[in-house]
Amino acid sequence: MASLKEALIPGLIGLAVLVSSFTKYPVVKKVIFNDTVLNLELIKQRLAETDNEAAFERCLSVSNYLFASTFAFSSAMNYFLATWIVTSPAGTAAFNEELGKLTLYSYPAIAIPSMIMMMGIFYYIWRQVRAMTSLETEQIFHSS
């Protein structure tokens, strides 16, 4: 039962991100591609000038699928680790010790790889913006 609970939350988040791919507002587009951090006006202008709007929309769609896959990875790894580590009945001292061990192992096995995957997605989007707009990094991001 603990293994299912461990996998449920990231699985549901991943499913929500995946479902958002089929809506007007995919998660990646709302979270990353916004005017708070990026110079959207200039980026959109350049995408239009270079006729790369459709190609960039595909890039954002791919990124959204990749983002959903990070949660699928997290869910699967949570389930695997919980099934492997937590074997004692709930409420016992051994169960509590196993939960501590699960938390310890989840960082190098789940959190760090998930962070690396997400950084890879951000890098992919940044590279695509640069390639499709010929803008420099300083022009892509708002300066503080």
N, C-alpha and C positions, 0 to 999 in steps of 0.2 A: 504494500500500500504506500509506503514512504517513497518508493521508486516512482510510482505514478504521480504522486504529488510534486516531486522534484521536477518532473518533466512537463507538467501541465501548464504552468505559467509561461515559460518561454515558448512552448508549443502554441498556446493561444495567441500570444503576441505575434509570433511568426505567421500564424494563420490570418490575423488581422492585417498585417503588412501585405501579405499575398493578396487578400481580398481587395485591399486598397488599390492594387494594380489595375483593377477593372472599374475603378471609379474615376471621377473627374479630378480627384485630389490624391494621387499616390503619396505615401508617407515620405519617400525620399524627396519628392518635389516640394512638399510642404516644409519639411525640416531643413533640408540642405539648400535647395535652390530658392532662397528667399532674399528679400532686399535688405535684411538686417545685416548680413555678412557680405553678400555679393553685390557688385555694382550691376544689378539686373538690367537697368536701362541700357547701358553700354553693351552688355553681353547680348541682349536680345537684338539690339541694333546691328551688331556685327554678325550675328547668326543669320539675320535677314539679308544683309549685304552679301554674305558668302553662300546664301541659299542652303544653309545647314540646319534649318529649323527642324525638319522632319528627322534628320540624322541625330540631332541632339535629343529629341523626344524619345527616340529608340534607346539612346544612351541612358536616359533617366529611367526608362522601363527596365532595361537590363539591370541597372543599379538597384531598383526596387526589388527585383527577383533575387539578386545577390544578398540584399539586406534581409529579406525573408529567410534565405538559406542560412544566414548566421544564427537565427533563432532556431531553425530546424536542427542545426548542428548542436546548439546549446541544449535543446530539449533531449536529443538522442544521447548526448554525453551525460546529462544529468540522470537520465533513466539508467544508462549503463553503469555509471559509478554507484548510484544508489542501490541498484540490484546487486552489484558486486560487493559493496562495503557493508550496507545495512542489512544484517541477517537476523538480528536478535529481536525478540518481541518488544513492542512499544512499552515504555514505562520502566524498563530495566536499566540498571547501571551500564550494562554492555551496550544497550541501544543508544544511550546518551553519548557514550564514548565513540561509538561508530558514527553518530551524527557529527561529532567534532572532527573525526577523521575525514568524513565526506566533505565538510567545509574546507578543510586544509587541502585536500586533493582537487577540489573544484577550481581553485585559482589557477594552478598551472595547467590543468587539463581542459578547462572551459573558459574562464575569464580572459586569460592572456591570448589564447588563439582567437577568441571572438573579437577582442580588441584589435588584433592584427588584421583580421578579415575586414572589420569596419574601416580601419585606416586604409586598407587596400581599396575599398569602395570609394572613399573620399579622394584618394590619389587618382583613381581611374576617372572620376568626374572632372577633377582639376585638369588632368592631362587632355581630356576630350574638349573641355572649354578652351584650353590654350590652342589645341590643334585646329579646332573649328572656327575660332575667332581671330587667331594670330595676336591675341592680347597677352601682355606680360602679366605676371602674377600681381604686381602692384596695381594694375588696372582692373583686374578681376575682383579683388577684394576691396571693400571700403577701408580707407585708412582711418585710424582712431583719432 
